[in-house]
Protein backbone atom coordinates (compact mmCIF):
# COMPACT_ATOMS: atom_id res chain seq x y z
CA UNK A 1 0.00 0.00 0.00
CA UNK A 2 1.40 3.43 -0.97
CA UNK A 3 2.12 6.12 1.55
CA UNK A 4 -0.78 8.52 2.26
CA UNK A 5 0.27 11.98 1.00
CA UNK A 6 -2.90 13.79 1.99
CA UNK A 7 -1.82 17.21 3.31
CA UNK A 8 -2.31 17.75 7.04
CA UNK A 9 -1.95 20.66 9.44
CA UNK A 10 1.65 19.56 10.02
CA UNK A 11 2.64 19.88 6.37
CA UNK A 12 4.39 23.18 5.47
CA UNK A 13 3.26 25.97 3.20
CA UNK A 14 5.47 26.34 0.13
CA UNK A 15 6.45 29.76 -1.27
CA UNK A 16 8.61 30.43 -4.30
CA UNK A 17 9.87 33.57 -6.00
CA UNK A 18 12.42 34.51 -8.62
CA UNK A 19 14.57 36.04 -5.88
CA UNK A 20 14.37 37.37 -2.33
CA UNK A 21 11.37 39.69 -2.79
CA UNK A 22 9.03 36.82 -1.96
CA UNK A 23 10.26 36.97 1.62
CA UNK A 24 7.79 39.84 2.04
CA UNK A 25 5.11 37.18 1.46
CA UNK A 26 6.76 34.93 4.06
CA UNK A 27 6.83 37.91 6.44
CA UNK A 28 3.09 38.47 5.93
CA UNK A 29 2.40 34.74 6.28
CA UNK A 30 4.26 34.56 9.58
CA UNK A 31 2.12 37.42 10.88
CA UNK A 32 -1.18 35.95 9.62
CA UNK A 33 -0.41 32.25 10.33
CA UNK A 34 2.39 32.21 12.93
CA UNK A 35 2.08 28.49 13.69
CA UNK A 36 2.68 27.34 10.12
CA UNK A 37 5.92 25.80 8.90
CA UNK A 38 7.12 27.40 5.66
CA UNK A 39 9.46 26.23 2.90
CA UNK A 40 10.78 29.09 0.76
CA UNK A 41 12.61 28.83 -2.56
CA UNK A 42 14.27 31.80 -4.23
CA UNK A 43 15.40 31.13 -7.79
CA UNK A 44 18.17 33.68 -7.39
CA UNK A 45 20.40 32.16 -10.07
CA UNK A 46 17.83 33.02 -12.75
CA UNK A 47 16.45 36.31 -11.42
CA UNK A 48 14.86 38.48 -12.79
CA UNK A 49 11.83 36.77 -14.31
CA UNK A 50 10.26 40.10 -15.31
CA UNK A 51 12.43 40.51 -18.41
CA UNK A 52 12.07 36.91 -19.67
CA UNK A 53 9.56 35.41 -22.11
CA UNK A 54 6.29 33.92 -20.79
CA UNK A 55 7.39 30.45 -21.96
CA UNK A 56 10.65 30.67 -20.02
CA UNK A 57 8.89 32.00 -16.92
CA UNK A 58 6.44 29.09 -17.06
CA UNK A 59 9.27 26.54 -17.39
CA UNK A 60 11.23 28.02 -14.48
CA UNK A 61 8.09 28.24 -12.34
CA UNK A 62 7.11 24.61 -12.86
CA UNK A 63 10.58 23.55 -11.72
CA UNK A 64 10.31 25.72 -8.60
CA UNK A 65 6.88 24.38 -7.75
CA UNK A 66 8.00 20.78 -8.13
CA UNK A 67 10.83 21.45 -5.70
CA UNK A 68 8.25 22.53 -3.11
CA UNK A 69 5.88 19.65 -3.86
CA UNK A 70 8.76 17.21 -3.35
CA UNK A 71 8.99 18.60 0.20
CA UNK A 72 5.38 17.74 0.98
CA UNK A 73 3.82 21.20 1.03
CA UNK A 74 0.05 21.48 1.49
CA UNK A 75 -0.28 24.82 -0.31
CA UNK A 76 1.83 26.67 -2.91
CA UNK A 77 2.13 30.45 -3.00
CA UNK A 78 3.60 32.04 -6.14
CA UNK A 79 5.26 35.09 -4.62
CA UNK A 80 6.50 36.30 -8.01
CA UNK A 81 3.93 38.50 -9.74
CA UNK A 82 5.50 37.77 -13.14
CA UNK A 83 5.23 34.01 -12.55
CA UNK A 84 1.65 34.46 -11.36
CA UNK A 85 0.82 36.47 -14.46
CA UNK A 86 2.36 34.03 -16.92
CA UNK A 87 2.33 30.57 -15.35
CA UNK A 88 -0.63 30.22 -12.95
CA UNK A 89 -2.76 27.94 -15.19
CA UNK A 90 0.17 25.58 -15.81
CA UNK A 91 1.16 25.57 -12.14
CA UNK A 92 -2.39 24.87 -11.01
CA UNK A 93 -2.75 22.02 -13.51
CA UNK A 94 0.53 20.47 -12.35
CA UNK A 95 -0.16 20.67 -8.60
CA UNK A 96 -2.06 18.17 -6.42
CA UNK A 97 -2.44 20.89 -3.75
CA UNK A 98 -4.03 24.37 -3.99
CA UNK A 99 -1.98 27.11 -5.67
CA UNK A 100 -2.33 30.82 -4.87
CA UNK A 101 -0.88 33.45 -7.18
CA UNK A 102 -0.12 37.08 -6.41
CA UNK A 103 -2.46 38.69 -8.92
CA UNK A 104 -5.91 37.41 -7.91
CA UNK A 105 -5.63 38.31 -4.19
CA UNK A 106 -4.21 41.73 -5.09
CA UNK A 107 -7.06 42.40 -7.53
CA UNK A 108 -9.69 41.41 -4.97
CA UNK A 109 -8.13 43.54 -2.25
CA UNK A 110 -7.91 46.54 -4.59
CA UNK A 111 -11.58 46.36 -5.51
CA UNK A 112 -12.50 46.03 -1.83
CA UNK A 113 -10.43 49.12 -1.00
CA UNK A 114 -11.47 51.51 -3.79
CA UNK A 115 -14.25 54.04 -3.29
CA UNK A 116 -14.53 55.33 -6.86
CA UNK A 117 -13.37 52.34 -8.97
CA UNK A 118 -10.25 54.13 -10.23
CA UNK A 119 -7.28 51.82 -9.68
CA UNK A 120 -3.58 52.04 -10.42
CA UNK A 121 -1.18 49.08 -10.64
CA UNK A 122 2.62 49.28 -10.70
CA UNK A 123 4.89 46.30 -11.29
CA UNK A 124 7.71 44.85 -13.35
CA UNK A 125 7.69 45.08 -17.13
CA UNK A 126 6.73 41.40 -17.39
CA UNK A 127 3.78 41.75 -15.03
CA UNK A 128 2.45 44.90 -16.68
CA UNK A 129 2.88 43.54 -20.22
CA UNK A 130 0.95 40.40 -19.28
CA UNK A 131 -2.20 42.46 -18.51
CA UNK A 132 -2.87 39.96 -15.72
CA UNK A 133 -4.18 42.58 -13.29
CA UNK A 134 -6.35 44.13 -15.99
CA UNK A 135 -7.92 40.75 -16.73
CA UNK A 136 -8.39 39.85 -13.06
CA UNK A 137 -9.98 43.19 -12.19
CA UNK A 138 -12.20 43.28 -15.30
CA UNK A 139 -13.45 39.76 -14.52
CA UNK A 140 -14.59 40.96 -11.08
CA UNK A 141 -15.82 44.44 -12.02
CA UNK A 142 -15.95 45.42 -15.70
CA UNK A 143 -16.78 49.02 -14.71
CA UNK A 144 -13.46 49.53 -12.89
CA UNK A 145 -11.01 51.93 -14.54
CA UNK A 146 -7.44 50.61 -14.40
CA UNK A 147 -4.17 52.42 -15.18
CA UNK A 148 -0.92 50.44 -15.11
CA UNK A 149 2.76 51.35 -15.20
CA UNK A 150 6.01 49.38 -15.23
CA UNK A 151 8.44 50.70 -12.57
CA UNK A 152 11.64 48.65 -13.02
CA UNK A 153 13.91 50.89 -10.92
CA UNK A 154 11.96 50.16 -7.73
CA UNK A 155 13.38 46.63 -7.49
CA UNK A 156 17.06 47.65 -7.23
CA UNK A 157 16.09 50.43 -4.80
CA UNK A 158 14.46 47.85 -2.52
CA UNK A 159 17.46 45.54 -2.77
CA UNK A 160 19.89 48.35 -1.97
CA UNK A 161 17.81 49.36 1.02
CA UNK A 162 17.18 52.83 -0.44
CA UNK A 163 13.56 52.81 0.61
CA UNK A 164 13.11 55.99 2.64
CA UNK A 165 15.51 58.62 1.32
CA UNK A 166 15.64 61.36 -1.31
CA UNK A 167 16.52 58.89 -4.08
CA UNK A 168 13.50 56.70 -3.31
CA UNK A 169 11.20 59.72 -3.20
CA UNK A 170 12.52 61.13 -6.49
CA UNK A 171 12.11 57.81 -8.30
CA UNK A 172 8.66 57.25 -6.80
CA UNK A 173 7.58 60.74 -7.86
CA UNK A 174 8.97 60.27 -11.39
CA UNK A 175 6.98 57.07 -11.87
CA UNK A 176 3.77 57.96 -10.05
CA UNK A 177 3.53 61.33 -11.75
CA UNK A 178 3.01 59.41 -15.01
CA UNK A 179 0.37 57.21 -13.41
CA UNK A 180 -1.66 60.07 -11.92
CA UNK A 181 -1.28 62.15 -15.07
CA UNK A 182 -3.05 59.34 -16.92
CA UNK A 183 -5.82 59.19 -14.28
CA UNK A 184 -5.87 61.85 -11.53
CA UNK A 185 -8.82 60.10 -9.87
CA UNK A 186 -6.92 56.96 -8.84
CA UNK A 187 -7.76 56.25 -5.20
CA UNK A 188 -6.21 52.78 -4.84
CA UNK A 189 -2.63 51.85 -5.75
CA UNK A 190 -1.70 48.17 -6.12
CA UNK A 191 1.95 47.26 -5.51
CA UNK A 192 2.21 44.47 -8.07
CA UNK A 193 5.67 43.25 -7.10
CA UNK A 194 6.83 41.61 -3.87
CA UNK A 195 9.80 44.00 -3.67
CA UNK A 196 7.54 47.02 -3.49
CA UNK A 197 6.20 46.59 0.09
CA UNK A 198 9.61 47.83 1.30
CA UNK A 199 8.80 51.12 -0.44
CA UNK A 200 5.16 51.19 0.68
CA UNK A 201 5.49 54.23 2.94
CA UNK A 202 7.27 56.35 0.31
CA UNK A 203 4.96 55.25 -2.51
CA UNK A 204 1.88 55.92 -0.40
CA UNK A 205 3.06 59.39 0.66
CA UNK A 206 4.03 60.40 -2.89
CA UNK A 207 0.74 59.06 -4.27
CA UNK A 208 -1.29 61.19 -1.84
CA UNK A 209 0.87 64.23 -2.59
CA UNK A 210 0.37 63.86 -6.35
CA UNK A 211 -3.32 62.94 -6.18
CA UNK A 212 -4.38 65.56 -3.66
CA UNK A 213 -6.73 63.05 -2.06
CA UNK A 214 -6.47 59.84 0.03
CA UNK A 215 -4.98 56.86 -1.80
CA UNK A 216 -5.22 53.33 -0.40
CA UNK A 217 -2.11 51.21 -0.99
CA UNK A 218 -2.59 47.46 -1.50
CA UNK A 219 0.42 45.15 -1.45
CA UNK A 220 0.16 41.67 -2.91
CA UNK A 221 2.19 40.13 -0.06
CA UNK A 222 -0.43 40.92 2.59
CA UNK A 223 -3.25 40.00 0.19
CA UNK A 224 -1.65 36.60 -0.47
CA UNK A 225 -1.24 35.88 3.23
CA UNK A 226 -4.93 36.57 3.81
CA UNK A 227 -5.82 34.35 0.84
CA UNK A 228 -3.70 31.55 2.31
CA UNK A 229 -5.41 31.91 5.68
CA UNK A 230 -8.80 31.69 4.00
CA UNK A 231 -7.76 28.72 1.85
CA UNK A 232 -6.48 26.68 4.80
CA UNK A 233 -9.41 27.52 7.08
CA UNK A 234 -9.72 24.78 9.70
CA UNK A 235 -6.70 23.09 8.14
CA UNK A 236 -4.37 25.81 9.39
CA UNK A 237 -1.91 24.99 12.13
CA UNK A 238 -3.13 26.96 15.17
CA UNK A 239 -0.23 26.17 17.50
CA UNK A 240 1.13 29.12 19.45
CA UNK A 241 4.81 28.30 18.81
CA UNK A 242 6.39 30.03 15.82
CA UNK A 243 6.55 27.76 12.80
CA UNK A 244 9.77 26.56 11.22
CA UNK A 245 11.18 28.43 8.21
CA UNK A 246 13.41 26.57 5.77
CA UNK A 247 14.93 28.69 3.01
CA UNK A 248 16.50 27.46 -0.21
CA UNK A 249 18.09 29.37 -3.09
CA UNK A 250 19.69 28.56 -6.43
CA UNK A 251 22.43 31.15 -5.82
CA UNK A 252 23.46 32.58 -2.45
CA UNK A 253 25.19 35.80 -3.54
CA UNK A 254 24.20 38.73 -1.25
CA UNK A 255 21.49 36.69 0.51
CA UNK A 256 22.92 37.28 3.98
CA UNK A 257 22.59 41.02 3.32
CA UNK A 258 19.28 41.07 1.45
CA UNK A 259 17.14 38.41 3.11
CA UNK A 260 16.71 40.02 6.57
CA UNK A 261 15.71 43.28 4.85
CA UNK A 262 12.74 41.60 3.15
CA UNK A 263 11.87 39.14 5.92
CA UNK A 264 12.02 41.74 8.68
CA UNK A 265 13.88 39.44 11.04
CA UNK A 266 17.28 37.71 11.27
CA UNK A 267 17.72 34.65 9.08
CA UNK A 268 20.12 31.82 9.80
CA UNK A 269 20.82 31.23 6.12
CA UNK A 270 19.80 29.63 2.84
CA UNK A 271 20.57 26.13 1.66
CA UNK A 272 21.99 26.17 -1.87
CA UNK A 273 20.16 23.89 -4.33
CA UNK A 274 20.27 23.09 -8.05
CA UNK A 275 17.06 22.91 -10.04
N, C-alpha and C positions, 0 to 999 in steps of 0.2 A: 504494500500500500504506500502511495507517495506521501510525502510530507505535506501537511496542511499549511498553505501559505496565505490563508485568509488574514488580512490586516487586523491587528488588535490595537488597543490603547497603548501597548508597550512598543509598537513599531514606531520608528521615527518619521518625521516629516522631511521630505527631500526638497532642496532648493538649489537651482543652478542658475548661473549667470555667465556672461562672456568674460567677466572680470570680477573686481571686488565690489562694484556698486551694489550688487545684490545683497551685500551684508546689511544694507538699510532695510531690506525685507526681513532678514533674520532678526535685526534689532526690533522691528515692529512685531514680529511673531513672538519674540521672547517677552514682550510687554503684554501682548494679548493672550498668549497661551504659555505661561511661564513653566508649566510642568512638562512640556513636550520636549522630547529629544529631537535634535535636528542634524541632518547631514547636509553640508553645503559643498558645492563644487563650483569653483571659478575656473573657466576655461581661459586662463590668463595667457597661455601660449599663442592663442589665436585671436585675442582681442585686438581691435574692436570688431563686433559683428555689424555695426551700423553702416559700414562702407562696403559690405560684401553683398553678393547677389542673393536673392531669396533662396535659390536652390542650395547654395553653399551653407547659408544660415540653417536651413532645414536639416541638412546632413550633419552639421556640427551638433545641432540641438538634439537630434535623435540619439547620437552617441552619448551626450551628456545625460540624457534621461535614462538610458539603459544602465549607465554607471550607478545612478541612484536606485533604480529598480533592483539591481543586483545586490543592493544592501538592504533590501526588504522594506523600503519605505511604504507608507500607507497613503501618501498624498504627495503629489509633485507640484511645486510652484515654479513657474518660469519667471524668474526675476528680471530677465532681459526683455525690455519692451520690443526690441527688434525681433527677437526670437518669437515672442508672443504674436507679433504682427504677421510674421511670415511662416511660422511652423506649427501653430496651435492645432490645426486639424490633423496633421500627420502625427503629432505627439499624442493627441488624444486617442487616435486610432491604434497607436502602438502600445498604449499603457493599459494594464489590467486594473490600475487604481485611478481615482479621480485626478484630473490635471487642471490647475488654475493658472491662467495667464495674467499678464499685467494689465491688458487693455480693457477687458470687460469690467473688472471691479472699478477701475478708474473712471470709465464711462458712466457707470451707475452712480458712483459717488458724486460725479460732477453734476449730473442731472438732479440729484437730490439736493445739491447745494445751491444751484442757481435760482435766482428770483425772477429773471427776465428772459431766460433761455438764450442768452448770448454767452458762448463759451469760447475759451482760447486754449489751445494745446501746444506745448513746446516739447521737443524731443530731438533725437538724433535724426540725421538725414534719412536713414533706413526706415525708421518708424514713421516719419512724416510722409515719405514717398509711398509707403504701403497703403495709406488712407485707412488704416485699421481703426483709428479712433472715429473718423468720420462715419465709417460703416456701422460701428458699434453704437454710436450715439443716434444716428438716423434710424436704426432698427428699433430703438427704444422710444424716440420722439422725433418724428420727421419734421416737426416745426422748429426744432432747435437750430440756431444759427451758429456755425462753428468756423473759427479762424485758426489756422495752424501755422507753425513756424519752426524750421530746423534751427537749433542753437548749438552747433558743434563745439564752440569754445567753452561751454559750461562744464563739460566733462574734465578737461585738463585742469580747470580752475578748482574743481572739487578734489581732484587727486593731489594737487599741490597744496591743498589746505587754504587757498585764497578764497575764503567764503564770506568774509565779513570785513572787507577793506575797500579802498578806493578803486582798485582794479576790478573787483567783483561788481561793485556798484556801476562802474562805467560800462562794463560789458553787458550787465543786466539791462541798463537803460538803453544801450544801443540796439539790443534785440527787441525788448518789449515796446520800444517806441514804434517799431515797424508793426507789431501786432495790434497795438491800440490805434495806430493810424488807420489800419484796415477796418477796425470795428471799435470805435470809442465806447460802445455800450457793454463791452465784455465785463461780466461781473463774477466770473468763475474761471480760474486759471488752473489747468491740469498740468502737473509736472510729469511728463511722459517719459521719464528716464530715471532709473534708480540711483543715479549720481545726484540728481537735482535736489533731493531732500536736504542735502548739506547746505544748499543755497536758498532754502525755503524762506528764511527771514528776509534776506536781501531782495529776493524776487517779489515777495509779498509787499514789501515796503515800496519798491520802485513801481510796482503795478498800481498801487493805490495813488501814488504821487502822479503818475501819468494819466490815470483814469479820472481822478478827481472825485471818485466815489468808492465805497467799500468793494473789495475784491476778495472772494473766497479762494483759498489756495488748496488744491487737492493733490496729494502725492500718492502715486500708485503703490508705494510700499505699505502705507497704512491701510489702503483700500484692500490690498491683497491679504494682509493679516486678518482683517475682519471677514473676508470671504472664506479664508481657511477655517476660522472659528465657526462660521455658519455651516460650512461643509461637514466638519467633524461632528458638530452637535454633541450628542451623548457619547460619541466615540472619542472625544478629546480626553487626554490624560489630565485629571484634575489634581494631581498630587501637588503638595505645597513646595516641595524641594525643586530647585531650579533644574531644568532638563539639561542633558548632556549636549554639547555642541562639538561635532567632528567636522573639521574643515579640510578640504582637498583642493589642490590646484594643479594645473598642467605646467605652470612655470612659477617659481617662487620669488622672482625678482621684485624687490621693493615691498613685498607683502607685509613684512614686519612693521614697516612705516605706515603703509596705507590702511591695512585692515582695521586697526583700532579706531581710526578716524571715522570709518563707515559704520562699524559695529557699535561704537560708543562705549566700549569697555575693553580692558586688556584681553589679548588673545595669545594663547600659548604657542600657536604656530599652525602651519598648514603641512599636510602630508603631500609630497609630490607624487603625481600619478601620470601615467601615459594613457591616452585614449586611442 
